[in-house]
Amino acid sequence: MSDAGGALGGRIERRVARWVRPRAPEPLPVQFDRRRIYVLPTGFGLFFAALIAAMLLGALNYNNNPALMLALLLAGAAHTGLFAAHLQLSGLRVVSIGADPVGAGRPLQLRIHVRADPGRERRGLRIACGGHATFFSLQQGSGEATIELPTERRGWLEPERLRISTTRPLGLVVAWSYVWPERPLLVYPAPETQGPPLPEGGGDRAIARMHPAGDDVHHLRSYRRGDSRRAIAWKPSARRDELLVREYEQPLGADIDLDWRALAALPYEARIRRLARWVDEAERDGRRYRLILPGQPALGPAQGAAHRHACLKALALMPEARGHG
């Protein structure tokens, strides 16, 4: 009976969800008041209601006052639980959402920050988005939930409505509310898994980086776990009575041009994936690079987290392949 009641409650909730707000994205922050919170019985709640109804009928039929009092006490407790579940959500504020961009195909960690007045304890709250859910509680009136969302395509990801719900304290009813944040999330293009190395750098200003294998010995340093045995300087290590490792200086070109036009032989999306991989490789190597895309001003030359984000964002927001070459 409990499973049948749960299915019935789920069907009722889905019908109600078509008419509840919000029906369009809305700016944050959003606060839940009595007009935004909805309450329905759970499967266990429907079974409990049927049980109380049977107890009342039996008590009235046999004029059993103790049974009648027990049924009324249980009904009062259920009624109080309904208000308690409603108060769990009343006054909640969804303050902000955010996520660090990831490459398409990798899960996006969506962070939802929720606040409320610190006077009331709120635990066991469930937040769901697009079939993915997690539980969280508010400590001192503030809390953060993280939901893992799958990504498939580069560009802006519009999150679905967030559903915050609770079945506390008795599990007889579920209280829930919706919020639809007006905040798209950025998904970077998936970098190419294998391909040619970075193009040669140009410009007059040469830079160098430390590398385990290079052309010129730059200095000796203490051994660190994971260093290659070939890089150990055995004679200096014997004199110093400690393991020393050679660090080489490897000259690199100053600036790299990551030019869209130079990849004309590749398909449209393959160009984007290769440029995304080159951006990451240039950052790992500490290289300055310039990204040149059609119809946009060149980005750089520069390096660093902000420049990487600007380049990957420009690649992520490139128009769809149709009509472009």
C-alpha positions as CSV (number, residue, x, y, z in Angstrom):
1,M,0.0,0.0,0.0
2,S,2.9,2.3,0.7
3,D,4.3,1.9,-2.8
4,A,0.9,2.6,-4.3
5,G,0.5,5.6,-2.1
6,G,4.0,6.9,-3.1
7,A,3.2,6.5,-6.8
8,L,-0.1,8.3,-6.4
9,G,1.6,11.1,-4.4
10,G,4.3,11.4,-7.2
11,R,1.6,11.7,-9.9
12,I,-0.2,14.4,-8.0
13,E,3.1,16.3,-7.4
14,R,4.0,16.1,-11.1
15,R,0.6,17.5,-12.0
16,V,0.9,20.3,-9.5
17,A,4.5,21.1,-10.7
18,R,3.1,22.1,-14.1
19,W,1.3,25.1,-12.5
20,V,3.6,26.1,-9.6
21,R,6.0,29.0,-10.0
22,P,8.4,29.8,-11.4
23,R,7.6,29.2,-15.0
24,A,10.6,31.2,-16.3
25,P,14.1,32.0,-15.1
26,E,14.3,34.6,-12.4
27,P,17.1,36.7,-10.9
28,L,18.6,35.7,-7.5
29,P,18.3,36.0,-4.6
30,V,14.9,34.3,-4.2
31,Q,13.1,33.9,-0.9
32,F,10.5,31.2,-0.2
33,D,7.3,32.4,1.3
34,R,4.0,30.7,1.9
35,R,2.9,31.3,-1.7
36,R,5.9,29.4,-3.1
37,I,5.8,26.4,-0.8
38,Y,3.7,23.3,-1.6
39,V,2.8,20.4,0.6
40,L,1.6,16.9,-0.3
41,P,1.4,13.6,1.6
42,T,4.0,11.0,1.0
43,G,3.2,7.3,0.4
44,F,3.7,6.7,4.1
45,G,1.5,9.7,4.9
46,L,-1.3,8.3,2.8
47,F,-1.0,5.0,4.6
48,F,-1.0,6.8,7.9
49,A,-4.1,8.7,7.0
50,A,-5.9,5.5,6.0
51,L,-4.8,3.9,9.3
52,I,-6.2,6.9,11.3
53,A,-9.5,6.8,9.3
54,A,-9.8,3.1,10.1
55,M,-9.1,3.7,13.8
56,L,-11.7,6.5,13.9
57,L,-14.4,4.3,12.2
58,G,-13.7,1.4,14.6
59,A,-13.6,3.6,17.7
60,L,-16.9,5.3,16.7
61,N,-18.5,2.1,15.7
62,Y,-17.7,0.3,19.0
63,N,-17.9,3.5,21.1
64,N,-14.3,3.0,22.3
65,N,-13.2,6.3,23.8
66,P,-9.5,5.4,24.4
67,A,-9.1,4.3,20.8
68,L,-10.9,7.5,19.7
69,M,-8.5,9.6,21.8
70,L,-5.5,7.8,20.4
71,A,-6.7,8.3,16.8
72,L,-7.2,12.0,17.5
73,L,-3.8,12.4,19.1
74,L,-2.1,10.7,16.1
75,A,-4.1,13.0,13.7
76,G,-3.0,16.0,15.7
77,A,0.6,14.9,15.5
78,A,0.3,14.5,11.8
79,H,-1.2,17.9,11.5
80,T,1.7,19.4,13.5
81,G,4.2,17.6,11.3
82,L,2.6,19.2,8.2
83,F,3.2,22.7,9.6
84,A,6.7,21.7,10.8
85,A,7.6,20.6,7.3
86,H,6.3,23.8,5.8
87,L,8.3,25.9,8.3
88,Q,11.5,24.0,7.3
89,L,11.3,25.8,3.9
90,S,9.7,29.0,5.0
91,G,12.1,31.9,4.9
92,L,14.8,30.1,2.9
93,R,16.8,32.3,0.5
94,V,18.6,30.9,-2.5
95,V,21.3,33.5,-2.7
96,S,23.6,32.4,-5.5
97,I,24.7,29.6,-7.8
98,G,28.0,29.0,-9.5
99,A,30.3,26.5,-11.0
100,D,33.8,26.4,-12.3
101,P,33.9,25.8,-16.0
102,V,34.9,22.4,-17.2
103,G,35.5,20.8,-20.6
104,A,32.5,19.3,-22.3
105,G,31.9,15.7,-21.3
106,R,33.1,16.2,-17.8
107,P,30.7,16.7,-14.8
108,L,30.0,20.3,-13.7
109,Q,30.0,20.9,-10.0
110,L,27.0,23.2,-9.4
111,R,27.2,25.1,-6.1
112,I,24.0,26.5,-4.6
113,H,24.3,28.8,-1.6
114,V,21.3,29.0,0.7
115,R,20.6,31.2,3.7
116,A,17.9,31.6,6.3
117,D,17.4,33.2,9.7
118,P,19.6,31.4,12.2
119,G,16.9,31.0,14.8
120,R,15.4,27.7,13.5
121,E,17.3,24.5,12.8
122,R,16.9,23.2,9.3
123,R,18.3,19.8,8.5
124,G,17.7,17.1,5.9
125,L,16.9,19.4,3.1
126,R,17.1,17.9,-0.4
127,I,17.9,19.9,-3.5
128,A,17.5,18.5,-7.0
129,C,18.3,19.7,-10.5
130,G,17.6,17.7,-13.7
131,G,17.3,14.3,-12.0
132,H,20.5,14.8,-9.8
133,A,20.1,15.5,-6.1
134,T,21.9,15.9,-2.8
135,F,21.1,16.6,0.8
136,F,22.3,19.5,2.9
137,S,21.6,21.3,6.2
138,L,22.0,24.9,7.3
139,Q,24.5,25.7,10.0
140,Q,24.1,29.1,11.7
141,G,21.6,30.0,9.0
142,S,23.9,29.3,6.0
143,G,24.7,26.3,3.9
144,E,25.9,25.2,0.5
145,A,24.9,22.2,-1.6
146,T,26.8,20.8,-4.6
147,I,25.2,18.9,-7.4
148,E,27.1,17.2,-10.2
149,L,25.6,17.9,-13.6
150,P,26.6,16.2,-16.8
151,T,27.8,18.2,-19.7
152,E,27.7,17.3,-23.4
153,R,28.2,20.5,-25.4
154,R,30.4,23.5,-25.2
155,G,28.9,26.9,-24.6
156,W,26.3,28.1,-22.1
157,L,24.5,25.5,-20.0
158,E,21.1,26.6,-18.8
159,P,20.4,24.8,-15.5
160,E,16.9,23.4,-15.0
161,R,14.6,24.4,-12.1
162,L,16.0,23.7,-8.7
163,R,13.7,21.8,-6.4
164,I,14.3,22.1,-2.6
165,S,12.2,19.8,-0.5
166,T,12.0,18.1,2.9
167,T,10.0,15.3,4.5
168,R,11.0,16.1,8.0
169,P,10.1,15.8,10.8
170,L,7.8,12.7,10.5
171,G,8.0,11.7,6.9
172,L,4.2,12.0,6.4
173,V,4.3,14.9,4.0
174,V,6.8,16.4,1.5
175,A,7.1,20.2,1.4
176,W,8.9,21.6,-1.7
177,S,9.5,24.7,-3.6
178,Y,11.0,25.6,-6.9
179,V,13.5,28.2,-8.0
180,W,14.8,28.7,-11.6
181,P,18.0,30.8,-11.5
182,E,18.6,33.2,-14.3
183,R,22.3,32.3,-14.4
184,P,23.7,30.3,-17.3
185,L,26.9,28.3,-16.7
186,L,29.9,28.1,-19.0
187,V,31.2,24.8,-20.4
188,Y,34.6,24.9,-22.1
189,P,35.2,22.9,-25.3
190,A,36.5,19.4,-24.8
191,P,40.3,19.5,-25.6
192,E,41.7,17.2,-28.2
193,T,43.1,14.1,-26.6
194,Q,46.0,13.6,-29.0
195,G,47.6,15.8,-31.6
196,P,50.7,17.7,-32.7
197,P,52.8,19.7,-30.3
198,L,52.5,23.5,-29.8
199,P,53.5,25.6,-32.8
200,E,56.9,27.3,-32.6
201,G,57.0,30.6,-30.8
202,G,57.9,33.8,-32.4
203,G,59.1,37.2,-31.3
204,D,62.3,38.7,-30.1
205,R,62.0,38.2,-26.3
206,A,63.1,34.7,-25.4
207,I,62.2,33.1,-22.1
208,A,63.4,29.9,-20.4
209,R,61.9,27.4,-18.0
210,M,63.3,24.8,-15.7
211,H,63.1,21.3,-17.1
212,P,64.5,17.9,-16.1
213,A,66.1,17.5,-19.5
214,G,67.4,20.5,-21.3
215,D,70.4,22.0,-22.9
216,D,72.3,23.9,-20.2
217,V,72.7,23.1,-16.5
218,H,71.2,25.9,-14.5
219,H,71.7,24.9,-10.9
220,L,71.6,22.0,-8.4
221,R,68.8,21.5,-6.0
222,S,67.9,19.0,-3.3
223,Y,66.3,15.7,-4.4
224,R,62.5,15.5,-4.3
225,R,60.5,12.4,-4.4
226,G,59.7,11.4,-8.0
227,D,62.8,12.9,-9.5
228,S,64.5,10.8,-12.2
229,R,67.7,8.9,-11.1
230,R,69.4,10.1,-14.3
231,A,69.1,13.7,-13.1
232,I,71.0,13.0,-9.8
233,A,74.4,14.7,-9.6
234,W,76.3,11.9,-7.9
235,K,79.7,13.5,-7.3
236,P,78.3,16.8,-5.8
237,S,75.9,14.6,-3.8
238,A,78.8,12.7,-2.3
239,R,80.6,15.9,-1.4
240,R,77.6,17.4,0.2
241,D,76.4,14.2,1.8
242,E,72.9,14.7,0.4
243,L,71.2,13.9,-2.9
244,L,71.4,16.8,-5.4
245,V,69.5,16.9,-8.7
246,R,70.5,18.9,-11.8
247,E,68.0,21.4,-13.1
248,Y,68.4,22.4,-16.8
249,E,67.5,25.6,-18.5
250,Q,65.5,25.0,-21.7
251,P,65.0,28.0,-24.0
252,L,61.6,28.6,-25.3
253,G,60.2,31.0,-27.9
254,A,58.5,34.1,-26.4
255,D,55.1,34.1,-28.0
256,I,53.0,31.5,-29.7
257,D,50.3,32.3,-32.2
258,L,47.3,29.9,-31.9
259,D,45.7,30.9,-35.2
260,W,42.3,29.6,-36.4
261,R,43.3,30.1,-40.0
262,A,46.4,27.8,-39.7
263,L,44.1,24.9,-39.0
264,A,41.9,25.2,-42.2
265,A,42.4,21.5,-43.0
266,L,40.6,20.4,-39.9
267,P,36.8,20.2,-39.4
268,Y,35.2,23.0,-37.6
269,E,34.8,21.4,-34.1
270,A,38.2,19.7,-34.4
271,R,39.8,23.1,-34.8
272,I,38.1,24.3,-31.6
273,R,39.2,21.1,-29.7
274,R,42.8,21.5,-30.9
275,L,43.1,25.1,-30.0
276,A,41.6,24.3,-26.5
277,R,44.3,21.7,-26.0
278,W,47.1,24.1,-27.1
279,V,45.8,26.7,-24.7
280,D,46.2,24.2,-21.8
281,E,49.6,23.1,-23.0
282,A,50.9,26.6,-23.3
283,E,49.7,27.3,-19.8
284,R,51.4,24.2,-18.4
285,D,54.6,25.1,-20.2
286,G,54.5,28.7,-18.9
287,R,54.4,30.1,-22.5
288,R,52.9,33.4,-23.6
289,Y,50.3,32.9,-26.4
290,R,47.9,34.7,-28.6
291,L,44.6,33.3,-29.7
292,I,43.4,34.5,-33.1
293,L,39.8,33.7,-34.0
294,P,37.7,34.8,-37.0
295,G,35.7,38.0,-36.5
296,Q,37.2,38.7,-33.1
297,P,40.1,40.8,-31.9
298,A,43.2,38.7,-31.0
299,L,43.5,37.7,-27.3
300,G,47.0,38.2,-26.0
301,P,49.8,37.6,-26.1
302,A,49.6,36.8,-22.4
303,Q,49.5,33.9,-19.9
304,G,47.8,33.1,-16.6
305,A,44.5,31.9,-15.3
306,A,42.6,35.0,-16.5
307,H,44.0,34.8,-20.1
308,R,43.3,31.0,-20.2
309,H,39.7,31.6,-19.2
310,A,39.2,34.4,-21.8
311,C,40.6,32.1,-24.5
312,L,38.6,29.0,-23.6
313,K,35.5,31.1,-23.2
314,A,36.0,32.6,-26.7
315,L,36.4,29.0,-28.0
316,A,33.3,27.8,-26.1
317,L,31.1,30.6,-27.5
318,M,32.2,30.1,-31.1
319,P,29.1,29.8,-33.4
320,E,27.8,26.4,-34.3
321,A,29.5,24.6,-37.2
322,R,26.6,25.1,-39.6
323,G,27.5,27.8,-42.1
324,H,31.0,28.2,-40.8
325,G,34.3,26.9,-42.1
